[in-house]
Each structure stands twice: as structure tokens, then as C-alpha cells.
């Protein structure tokens, strides 16, 4: 079992960190509070606006009197969470980039897995750390860092997971490049972003809500579920309707990010292959027909559109080609 510090790095030079959180390369020393190191370098104004946004209202937060068993029960209502947990090996090194208040990391932290959960917001990480101590969860190291200059070691993780994050950065394409290089060659990369088509219903709800100054938000099932918890309702309302930085993307755009960064596309979730009954999230889809993919995304307006339009794309980082496998010169 590795020391979790071996999976972290100086965000300035990617040098190794000592037990006193000093970089062996450039000599920087980083602060640690409540077991959470601050490996965040100053960011631009747009990144700072997002950080302050989540510091004011950490997302998604925890219900009152929550427990680990309740958290697991909530997670397992999601087919995606179940498939992800099944697909990740029991001894994997996992990075969650943009963990928020840590629910997915705590759900995945069992067996011999080592989880590094990173986020920009100290307030969100504080809630995550408190929950980890209450639940006596598995091996999770929370880290304050910016994914555009991450304090995580490149080429180090078996699985890199980032959900609901890239579309809140100034340049999602560039941010994906940073996230993908954290995976080891052969490792899995999973990103969840807003789909351009599936996001349309949320945009229509937002337009209607603004007309009433958010006194009425039509047909939002998540707000209905959280009606008894004012703090979590407000966190959802702010995240979905009032975010200072938001983008949305088609599957074909995300696949271009994969190709540009040496990540082999495996599949999407939900699947864009009709009648796909695979239960292996890390298995390549049966086919990849663009017409079928576009039809599926149109259908997501009705399904995913109810809760914001988030979809997942799964890929495998390519291994370096051996010299013997390289194409001859001139071909």
C-alpha cells in the first residue's frame, strides 16, 4: 500500500513532497489544516470566482443526521455509481478531480483502494473531511488544489474521475488535458460534463425561474426531493441556475478531447448504442455510429434533462508504443 503522499506533487514544478510538505524540487512548503494539504496556486479571476462561489455554498452537502450506510444507499440509487464501483479494482489508485463535499470518494473508499480527492474549495473539503472522520471511511486523502495546476502526480492513477467540473472551468478542453495526464498509461479516464442538448430543459427552467426572481422553479425534481432541507436546496439552486462559469458539450466534442490527449474512447453513459446491455463500464462499446449517438443525445433531453443534463464519457489512456510497433519512416 503506497504512502498517499507518493501520489501527490508540487503544483508548481511537479516535484516530490517530503513528510513536512516541502517540495524537493523548488523548495516550496505547503500548509496543512485538519489533514488537508493546500496545494493550490493562485488562479485567474474566473477560477477565483468559481472557488468563492463554492466556498459560499459547498456542493452537494450532506443531509442532517447522515451516515455512511445512508450515503451508500443514496449512491446506489444511481446505476452509474453502482457500475463504477463494480468496475474499479479493489486495489486501485483513484483520483477524483473536483470532489466537492466528497460523497463519491467516500462511497468508493473501501477494500484496498487508495483515493485522492481534490477540490478548489476549502469549505467543501472541510465538510468532506468531517464526513470521512464521522464515517470512518476507507483510505481517502482530501487535497485543496486547482485542476489547471494540480498537486497530483502525473501518470500515477489507475482511474481518474471528474464529474461536473470541467464545464465550470474557463477552458474545458485545456482542463481535460491536465486531468487526463494524471492517469497511468493504460489507466481509465472518466469525465462527466453537461450535454449541449440535454441541458436545454434546465436552461428553459432557468429562464422561467428568473422571471419570478426564483420564487418559482418549474418541474425541478431535485428541488422537490430536497424541499425539507433548505441548505441543500439552496446549494442545488445556486449550482444549477446561478453559476458564474458554465459550458456544455456534445459527445463528439468530448471524443475530440480524448483523441487529442491519447485517450482511447470506450463508451458513454448513458450508452449511445441502442440495446446496449453491457454492465462493464470499462468495456468498449459494441459500435460507434455517429447517427445513433446524435439520436441518443436528442433523447437525453427527456431523460438526463430532468436533473441537469450531465453525461459521462469513459476512455483508456494509451500506452506508449514500443519502437518495434512504430510505423516505418515515411509512412
Buried (B, 14 or more C-beta within 10 A) or exposed (E): EEEBBEBBBBBBEBBBBEEEBBBEBEEBEBEEEEEBBBBBBEBEEBBEBBBEBBBEBBBBBBBEEBEBEEBBEBBEEEEBBBBBBEBBEEEBBBBBBBBBBBBBBBBBBBEEBBBBBBBBBBBBBBBBBBBBEEBEBBBBBBBBBBBBBBBBBBEBBBBBBBBBBBBBBBEBBEBBBBBBBBBBEEBBBBBBBBBBBBBBBBBEBBEBBEEEEBEEBEEBEBBEEBEEBEBBBBBBBBBBBBBEBBBBBBBEBBBBBBEEBBBBBBBBBBBBBEEBEBEEBBEBBBEBBEEBBBEBBEBBBEEBBBBBBBBBBBBBBEEEEEEEEEEEEEE
